[in-house]
Amino acid sequence: MAAATSDATFKKDVIESEIPVLVDFWAPWCGPCRMVGPIIDRIGEKMAGKVNVFTLNVDENPVISSRYGITGIPTVLIFRNGQVEREFVGVQPEQVYLNAIEA
């Protein structure tokens, strides 16, 4: 299951994480985001302890969304050592995200 992060907690949750982090940038009105949500939750369950998985509502958290140039959603960013390592825009198969995390 994915946890929520926010403008206020992003630094602690993502940037300072010692393990890789997957962040799903989404909004409740976004149809494709609702398709990605269950995939992100499954990854959180499968990869527990190996990767932290968060969601970030772009409508409620404009600072972080703007900082990372999020213009299309869903966008999934994979962070390693506080830096963006991979970016995916749009709906991707679960295995695409898993492969990127394990790379």
N, C-alpha and C positions, 0 to 999 in steps of 0.2 A: 504494500500500500504506500502511496506517495503522501508525504507531508506537505503542508503549505509553507512557503516562505514569503517574505514581504520586503518592501523597501527597508524596513527597520531591522530585519533579521538576516538579510541576504549575506552580509559580510561574514557573520558568524557561521551561518548554515553552509555557505558555498565557498567563498573565497578562502576561509581559514580551515576548510576541511582537509584532513590528512589522507582521505581516500577519494577516488573519483566521485564526481557529482553529476547527475543528470537533472536538468531543469526543464520542465514543460511550461512554456509561456502560452497562456490560453485565456479565453473569456467565456462566460456562461452562454452568450448568444451565438457562439461559433459552432456550427454543425460539425465540421471536421474535427474540432477540438474534442467534441463528445465521442468521436470515433477513436481518437488517440488516448483518451483518458484510461480506458480499461487496459490498454497495452502498457501504459506507463505504470499502472498499479501492479500488473503481473511482473514487470521487470523489477519493481521494488521488492516483491515477495521472493522472486527467484534469486536475486542478487543481494539479499540482505546481508549486511556485514562486509560486502565487497564494494558496494557503491551506495551513496546516499541519493535518494530520489525525492525531488521536490516539484511542486507545481507553483506557478506564480501567475495570479490573475492580473493581466495587463491593465485592465480598467481601474483596479484598485491600487496599483503599484507603478505609476508612470515614471518614477525616477529610474528604477532599474531597467524597465523596458526601454526607455530612451537611451540609457547608458550603453546598452548592447544593440541599439539600432533595430529593435524589433518593429517591423512594419507589416509583416504578414504572420498570421497565426493559423494553426499551431506552429510554433517554432520550438525545437528541442535543442538545447545546448548541452554539450558534455564538457565539464571542467576537469582539469587535472592540475594540481598545484596552483589553484586560483586563476588559471588562464583557460580561455576557451580553446578546446582542442578540436571539437567537431561541431558543425551546425547543420541541422536538418529543418527545412521549411516544408510544411504540408504533411500529410499522413504517410508514414513509412511502415513497412512490415516490422513486427517485433524483432525479427532476427537482424535487421539492419542496425537497430539500436544496440542489441547485444554484441554484435560484431565490433561496433565502434568502441564500446566500453572495454571489451576484452583485448583490443589491439594494443 
